[in-house]
């Protein structure tokens, strides 16, 4: 894991390029000073990384179930101080990106314990429904306290994470959360409920007491206000007194402001959002179910799902239930079913192993290994999973299924859909919708999800062509590009020049073409169409990368003539590119051809100053 951590740090541009780092269930979320310094292609080729993507202002590295280990290892490599606020950012972002970044940073650290608390709540509900426990018994009482503690005191946890995100003292923000849930505040709220009017005032201003336990929005806004006041105080006050005087001013000013202004306004906004969502849901529950069931995993890919997380917790806090959390179940089960279909259908040993583990992870609510490692690369299984999730969500919408505690959509969510009144049609609807989503996705994927020329790895190619399964011990690779040959060490990119991605050679193109150097298959075509990974019939893997940092062109001046999975023969036209336009845009046209097989003991350029298309370029020994 230490080696992987160092590779990731190098791939994101070095530790000086890292502004902040958090992780969720399966991915590392970096905030970078300059995203242009990151090498997504480098990281994508590491076997322990499922996918790299940029979304919501974050550079995300999808690891899978071992993300916590990777996070700890990276923290040691970059000597990250967990208590230090993020450094100042240099890149302006849009409002949506900033919002998603803030929400993900605040809620991500709490997801695991929130899911655990919700599962325990659901299991206790199941125990009550089946008379396994008594609501007045000591066993139930202690377990209920364990399940409810975090959610009841949620403002304290969010105060800490919000304080860190906004660059303030997280313990000051925790104290604000504690004030909102203090027993005296709750007692004043109960007294106000009985009398029907505010009985206390602050400096002559009546205090409207609200039950802030389990609330979300008030503490986030209070932490934001406190962090801004803290920053101003720290700039003005002498160093000898600001350590205690700044928190004193924050507590003395922000707590009253929260009870008098921020809290009531935030609660009103929360009720507006909760009631507004419920009105829309009531108008077309089946449509809402189909939309969330079909599109949720698409939102997850781009990190946009974080925009809905506060709404879910807000619904639970103010309504006591949340329909949105239930509608996510078929979205998860659809991808699990599609992954199961791949597992049952594929003959590729590596893909079967990956799919098998991804099914297990998906059942427990972690779908990233299934999406990034199995269904999305194969395209059709991902689509089948989304379609099946939409149909399953439609059934849950018709049944009006809801969850009654915080949830991470998984098999453990089923007890959480049991209402306080006991098992009813909404519970059976949730079960039926999820079974439909998983079963239909599995069947569609098994029969139609994988192409007849399935091989995604060299292992499958070996199964289907035993005679050509093993390359000779020494052979030559023709050139896919006409141009001037240069040593790999001269490439103005340390990732290529160091040989960490593979051994090979650099070419300064004299034409705007890339042709197939051998017969085989296109293993992958990068989204910007600036690079391809090819696998030959004999298992040789070659990476062709046109230009340096040309991923920033996002496909402009490039035209691909093939797609991932296409079969190729020697001399086929793979890419065309406009050399003059790319150079005019300020990009170095130096291109690289790399042999990526770890078993190759030696790769040597054929001595020549200039090479024609399909002329001998590299000598490879195994």
N, C-alpha and C positions, 0 to 999 in steps of 0.2 A: 504493500500500500504506500510505503514511503516513495518508491520509484514513481508510482502513478501520480502521487501528489506533486512531485517535482516536475513531471511532464505537464501536468495541468497548469501549474504556475507559469512554466515557460510558454505554454500555449496561449495563455491569456495576456501575454505581454510582459511577464515578470511581476515581482511583488510590488514594485513601485507603480505599476499600472492599476493596482487593485484599490478601489476606494472602500468597498465593503464586501462582505461575504456572509450569506446566510444559506441555510439549506432547508428543504421541505422533505417529504417522504422519500423522494427518489432523485432529486436534482440539486445541484449546487447553483446558487443564484449570485452572480458577481455583478457589482457595479464597477465599471472601469472608467478610468480617466479618458482613455482614447480607445474606442472599440476597434479602430483601424489597426491597432498593434496586435490584436488577437488573431490567432491562426486557427480558424474553425476547421479547416481541412486537416490540419495536423492532428487536432484532437479527435476528429471523427474517425481517423484511421487507427486509433488506439483500441485494442480489443476489449478493454474494460469499460469503454464509454459507449453508450447506446446511441446518443445523438447530441449535437450541439445546435442551439438556436438562440436568436436574439429576439426578445419580445418584452414589451412593457418597460423598456429602458434597462433591461437586465440581459447579461450574457449568461445563458443557462447551459449547464453541462449535465446531461442526464446520465446518472450512474446506475440507478437501480437500488436494490435493497441494501447495498453496502455504502450508501451515501454518507451515513454518519461517520463511518470509519474514514472515508476519504476527507470529510470535512475536518476531522480532528487532525489528520496527518497534514493537511494543507495549513491549518492554523499553526502547527509547529514549524513548518517550512518558512512561512512568511512572518512568524512571530506576531500573530494577530492578537491584540489586546481585546478580549471580549467586552470589556467595559468602556473602551474608547469609542467616542462617537465617530461616524464616518467623516473622512476628510472632505473638504469642499469640492464640489463637482465642477467640472469645467465644460460640460456639454449641456446645452439647453435641450429640454425635452418638452413634448406636448403635454397638455393637461391630462389626457387619458393615461399616458405613460407614467406620469408622476403619481396619479391616483393609484394605479395598479401597483406601482413600486411601494408606495406607502402602506397600502392594505396588506400586501404579501409580507412585508417586513414586520408588521404589527401582529398578524395572525399566525404566521408560519410557526413560530416557536411554541404555540399553544395547541397545535393540531393534534399531536399525539395524545396528550393527556385529556383533551376535550373528547376525542374519539373514545378513549378508554372510559371516561366518565359516562358518556352517552350509552356505550355498550352495557355498562353495569346497570344503568337506569333501566334499559330495555329488558335485561335479564330479570331484574327485580319485578318489573311489570308482569313478565311471563310467570314468575313464581307466584305472584298474587292471584293472577287469573286461574292458575291451576291449583290454588290452595296449598302450595308447597310451603308458604310462609304466612305468618300473621302480620298485619300492618302495625299491630301494637307490640309485637315481639322484639326482644333485644337484638336478635340477629338481623332482622330487617332494619331496625333503627340504625345500627352501626354501619351496615352496608349502604343504606340510603344516604347517611351523612357523608360517607366516602364518595358516593357518586355525585352528590349535589354540591359539595364544598367549593370546587373550582367554579362552577357555574354561578353559584350564589355570590361568591366574592370575585367574580370575573373582572370588575373594574380595577382591582388591585393588580391582577396579571396583565391586563391591557395597559394599565398605567406604566408598568415597568417597560414593556416592549415599545409602547408609544413614546415614552420618554427617551429611550435609546434612539429610536428612529428620528425623532425631531431634534436630536443633539442636545437635549437637556439632561439633568440629573435624573436617572430613572427612579431613584428612591424618593425624590421629591414628588414625582408623578404618582408613585405608589401611595404616598401619603394622601394625595388628592383622592385616589380611589378608595382608600380606607375611610376618608371623611364621608364619602358618598354612601358607604355601607356600614358606618358606625352604628352600634346599637341605639345611641341617642337619636340619630337621624331617623332610623326605622321607627323608634318609639314615637317621635314627633309626627311622622307620617301617619301612624296608626291613630294617634290622637286627633289629627286633622280629619281623618276619615270618619271618626265618630262624631265630631262636632260639626263637620261640614264647612269649616272656615279656618283660615290661618290664625293661629293663636299666638304666634311669635313674630318678632320683627328684628331687623338688623339696621341700626341707626335710623329707626323710624320707617323703614321699608318693609312691608309684610313679606314673610318668607313662605313660599309655596313649596311645601315638602312633598317629594315624590319618592316612591320606592325605587331606588337606583340599583338594587341588587340584580345581577344578571344583565344589566344594561351595557350597551356597547358605545353608542355615539357620544354621550356626555363626557365620558372620561377621555376619549380620544381628542375631542375639542379642548378640554381642560388641559391636557398634557401639552397640546400645541401652544396654547396661550401661555402656559407656565414656561415652556422652553424659550419663547420669545422674550418674556420678561426677564428670565434668568440671563440670557445673552446680553441684554442691555445693562443689567445690574453688574455683571462681571466686567464689562468694559469701563464702568464708571467707578465702582468701589475699589478701595485699596486692597491689595492682596492679603494684608494681615487680617481683614475682617470679612472679606466676601465669602469665605467658606461657610460661615454660619449666618451672616446677614442676608445673603442672597436667598437661601432656602426660607429664612424667616419672612422676607418680603413676599416670596411666592406663595407661601401658605396663608399669610395674612390677607393677601389681596385676591388670589385666585380662588380660594375656597368660598368666600362670600360671593364672588362674581359667578362661580359655578352654580351655587344654590339660587341666586337671584336672577341670573340671566342665561348663562350657558346651558344649565341643566333643563330648565323649562323649555327653552327654545329647541334644544336638541331632542328632548322627549317628544315635543310637538312634531318635529320633522320626522322622527322615527315612527310615530303613529300614522303620520300622513303616508309614509312609504309603505308601512305594513298594510294599512287599510286600502291604499291605492292598488298594491299588488293583489290583495284579496278580491277587490272588485273586478280587476282584469281577469283573475283566475276564475271567478264565478261566472263571468260572461262566456268563457270558452275553456273549460277545464281540460277537455280532450285535446284541443289545439295546443294548450300550454304544455301538456304532457308529451305530445309528439315533438314539439320544438325542443324542449329540454332533453328528452331522451335521445333525439337525433343529433343535436348540435353540441351537447356538453363536452364530448371528447375533442371536438374541433376547438372549442374555447380553451380547453386544457393545453392543447398543443401550443397555442399562441400566448398562454398565460393570462387570457382575458377572463377566465373564470373567477379570478380574485375579485373582480368588480361585483360579483353576486354574493360573496361570502358574508359581508356585513349585513346584507338584507336577510340572509337565512337566520343569523343569530338575532337580528332585530325582531324577526317574526316570532321566534321562540320566546324572547323576552317579553314582548308586548301582547302576543296572541295566545301564547302557551303551546303553540304547535306551528309546524312549518310544512307546507305542501311541497315547496321547492326541493327540500332535502329528500323527500320520498321519490320524486320524479327522476332523480339522478340514478336510482337503483338500476332501472333497465338500461341506461346508458353504459354503466359499468358491466352489467351482465352480458350485454351485446358484444362487447369486446372480449370478454372471457369466452363466450361461445365461439366467436370467430377464431380465437387463438386455439381453442380446443379442436376446431375443425382442421386447422393447420397441423396440429400435433398428430391427429389421426390420419391425415392424408399424405404428409410429406415423407419422402424416403431419405431426406438429407439428415444425417445423424446429428450434426451440429444444430440445425434448425429445430429438429424434434426435441432435443434437450432444452434448448432455449424456450420453446413453446410450452413444454411441460412445466418448467419452473415459473413461467409467466402466468399460466393458468392458476397456479397456487397463489401467487402474489395477487392476481386480479380478484380472486374470491375474497381476499382480505382487504380489498379496496385500493390496492396499489396497481394501477393499470399502465403506468409508464413503460415497464418492461414489455408488456404485451403490445402496446401501441408502437413504440419506437423500435423494438427489436423484432417484432413479428408481423403485425397486421399492416402498419403503415408502409413499410418497404415493399410489401406485396400488393398494396393498393386495394385490390378487390376485397380482401378480408376486412380491411378497415371500413370500406364502404358498406359491406354487408352488416358489420357490427353496428354502424350508425343507423341504417335502415331498420334493423331489428329492434334497436333501442327506441326508435321513434314509435314503432308499433306497440312495443311494451309500455312506453310512456303514455300512449293513447289510452290503454286499458287502465293504468293507474289514475289517469285524469278522470276517466269515467267513474271509477270506484271512489274518487275523492280521498285517496290515500294521503296520509300525513305522517310526519315523525313528531315525537313529543319530547325529544331530548337531542342534544348536539350529536351529529352523526358524521362518520366517514363512510360513504356508501359501500357496503360489503355484506357478506352473509350475516354478519352480526347486527345489521340494521333491521332485520325482520322483527325481532322483539320490540324494537323502538317504534314500529308503526302500530302497535297495539294501543288503542285509546284507553283512557281511564275506565270507561264503561265495559271494557272487555273486548274479546275478538268479535269482529263484525264483518260486513261485506267489504269494507275498505282494506282489511287485512288480507282476505282471500284474493281481492283484486290485485294487491301488490305482489302476492306470491305468483298468481297466474301471469301477470305482465312480465315478471322477471324470468319465469320459466319459458315463456314464449320468446323473449328476447334472446336468451342463451341458446335455446334449442334451434330456433330458426337461423340464427347466425352460424351455428355449428354446421347445420345441414347445407346452407348455401355455400359456405366456405369449402366444405368437404367435396361437394360436387362441382362447384364452379369457381372456387377461389384461387386455385393455383393453375398456372398454365401447364400445358403438356411438356414444354421445355422448362421445367421447374428450376433447374439448378441455380441456387443463389450462392453456392460456395463450390470450391473445387472438389469437395468430397462427393457431391452429387454427380458432377461431370465424370468422376472416376467410376461411379457405379454404372453409368450408362455407356461408358466407352472404355472398357477394361484394356483394350489394346493400346490406347493412347493415354493411359492414366498416369504414366510416369515419364517425365522428361529425361532425355539422355544426360549423362554427367557433365557434358560440356557442349554448348551450342551458342548460336548467335541470334541476336534480336535485331531485325531491320529497323530503320528509322521511320517514324511516323511523320516527320517534318523535314522539309528541305531548308537547310540553313547552315550557319557557321557553328562549328562545334567548339565548346568551351568546357574547361574542367568544372565539375560540380562545386568545387570550393570557391569559385569566383562569383557564384550567384549572390546577389545583394539581399539575401534573406537567410538568417541564421538557421532556421528550421531545415531548409533545403541544403544549405552549404555544409551543415554539420553531418549530414547523412542519417539523421535520426529517423527520417521517413523512409529511407531506403537508399541503396547505392545506384548510381547512374551517371548521367551526363547532362550538361546544359546545351541548349541550341538557341542561337539568335536567328529567328525565322527570316527566310528570304521570300516566302510566299505566305498566303493566308489560308493554308489548308492543314488539316490533320487527317491522316489516313490510317487505316488499321494495319499494324505491323505484322499481324498474324491472324489466323482463323481462331475464333473463340466466341466470347460473349462480352457485352458491355455490362460490367458488374454494377457500376453506378455512374450517373451523370450529375454533376453538381448543379445546384439550382441556377447559378449564374452562367452556366454553359461554358465556363472557362477551363474546366478540367474534367477528365474522365478516368475511371478505373476500369481496366480491361483484364480479363482472365483468358489465357490461351487454352486450347484443347488439352495441352499437356500439363496444365495447372500453373503455368507462369503468370504472375500478377504484375501488371504494369500500371503506373500512374503517369498520366500526361497532363502537365499543368502549363497552360499558356499564359505567359506574363507573370509579373510580380504584383501581388495585391489587386489583381484584376477582378476579384470577387466584388470589389466596391462598385464596379460598373453595372452590377446586377443584370447581366445578360446583354447590356447594350454593346453593339458592335460584334456580337457573337451570334452564330446560327448553328444550331445542332441538327445533324441529319440522322441521329439515332436516339434511342431512349434506353433507359436502364432495362436490362433483360433481353435486348435485341441480340440475335446471333449475327456474327460478322465473319467475313472472309478477308484474306489479305488483300490490301489495296482499296477496300471500301472507304468512301469519304465519310468521316466521322464529324468533323467540325469545319466551319469556315469562320474567319475573323478578319476584321478590317485593321491591318497593321498600322496604317497611317493615322486613322482616327484614334486608335488606342494610344499610340505614341503622342499624338497631339493633346490628348486628355491628360498627359503627364505620367503615364505608366511605363515602366521598364518592360520591354518585350522579351526579355530573357525567359526562355521556357525550359522546363525540365522533363526528362524522361527517366523514371525511377523503376527499379526492380524491387518489389515489395515482399517477396517470399523470404521468410526468416531462414529457410534452409539453404539459401544461396551463399556459398562460402566466399565467392569472389566475383565481382562484376567489374570488368575493365572496358573502357572505351576503345573501339577500333581506331588505331592511329590515322587520323585524317583531319584536315583543316576545315573542309566543307563536305557535307553529306547530302545526297539526293534522297528523295522519298524511296523507301524500301531498300536502300543500300545498307550494307552491314553497319551497325552502330555500336552494339555492345556485345561483349563476349561474356557468357555466364557459365560459371562452374558450380556444381553441387557436390 
